[in-house]
């Protein structure tokens, strides 16, 4: 990344860098036995995901593909969850 890229794509301010973590009731962390469990969206190496993690030790309890109700990512492409075309399925099968 060059100097010009840093001028165009500046780091967002603190007000834009937050995530709302939804507390999960009735669950316990298998690693540390804490009941501080939260569910929230993340950028994952497999794409957008919703994680359920212990907030005491950050052990992952679940990593899910976001549903439409999760609204994550907020600006997903129209074709995000469409089935592959017949041509794509044929190329994957062969």
Number of C-alpha atoms within 10 A of each C-alpha: 5 6 7 8 9 10 9 8 8 8 10 8 8 7 6 8 8 8 9 9 15 12 17 15 10 8 15 15 19 12 13 12 12 14 17 18 24 20 20 17 22 16 12 11 7 7 10 16 20 20 21 21 22 25 17 14 14 15 15 17 17 11 16 11 14 17 11 11 6 13 11 18 16 8 7 12 8 7 8 7 10 7 9 11 9 9 9 10 11 10 9 9 7 5
